[in-house]
């Protein structure tokens, strides 16, 4: 069986489910389809000071631009999925 690899962004998002949203490692692992030990390892690797500090305007501006781009991409993906759902719902008998 091939070993699965995950992006750094996926690992950080999974770790934040535990640290910021109150999930247990087992709950987060079950919802994401990964091993709970992986989630625990990612939580340990997660930088404690995530995000820019409030006294660095350039970092805040860069983070804001990154989040706006991510929001735009996710909105586009959601719209595509809505259209696909409507299309496939019409084809059901």
C-alpha positions in Angstrom: 0.0 0.0 0.0 1.4 3.4 -0.9 2.2 5.9 1.8 -0.1 8.9 1.7 1.4 12.4 1.8 -0.3 15.5 2.9 0.4 19.2 2.2 1.6 21.4 4.9 -1.6 23.5 4.6 -3.7 20.3 5.2 -1.6 19.4 8.3 -2.0 22.8 9.8 -5.7 22.9 9.2 -6.1 19.5 10.8 -4.1 20.5 13.8 -6.1 23.7 14.2 -9.3 21.6 14.4 -7.8 20.3 17.7 -6.2 23.4 19.0 -8.7 26.1 18.0 -12.0 24.3 17.5 -12.0 21.9 20.4 -12.0 18.6 18.5 -10.2 15.7 19.9 -7.5 14.1 17.8 -9.7 11.1 17.3 -12.7 13.2 16.1 -10.6 15.2 13.8 -8.9 12.1 12.4 -12.2 10.4 11.8 -13.7 13.3 10.0 -10.6 13.7 7.8 -9.9 10.1 7.2 -6.4 10.0 8.7 -4.7 8.3 11.6 -5.2 9.9 15.0 -1.4 9.6 15.7 -0.8 11.7 12.6 -3.1 14.4 13.9 -1.3 14.4 17.3 2.0 14.7 15.6 0.8 17.6 13.4 -0.5 19.4 16.6 3.0 19.1 18.1 4.5 20.5 14.9 2.1 23.4 14.7 3.9 26.7 15.4 2.6 28.2 18.6 2.6 31.7 17.3 0.6 31.3 14.2 -0.2 34.3 12.1 1.4 37.7 12.0 1.8 39.8 15.1 -0.3 42.9 15.4 2.7 45.2 15.4 3.9 44.2 11.9 1.7 46.0 9.3 3.4 44.5 6.3 2.8 41.0 7.6 -0.8 41.8 8.3 -1.2 43.2 4.8 0.3 40.1 3.3 -1.8 37.8 5.4 -4.9 39.8 4.5 -4.1 39.4 0.8 -3.5 35.7 1.2 -6.8 35.2 3.0 -8.7 37.3 0.4 -7.2 35.1 -2.4 -8.1 31.9 -0.5 -11.6 33.2 0.1 -12.0 34.0 -3.6 -10.8 30.5 -4.5 -13.1 28.7 -2.0 -16.1 30.8 -3.1 -15.5 29.8 -6.7 -15.1 26.1 -5.7 -18.3 26.3 -3.7 -20.2 27.7 -6.7 -18.8 25.0 -9.0 -20.0 22.3 -6.6 -23.4 23.9 -6.3 -23.8 23.8 -10.1 -22.6 20.2 -10.3 -25.0 19.2 -7.5 -27.9 20.8 -9.4 -26.8 19.2 -12.7 -26.6 15.7 -11.2 -29.8 16.0 -9.2 -31.7 16.6 -12.5 -30.3 13.4 -14.0 -31.7 11.2 -11.2 -34.7 9.1 -12.2 
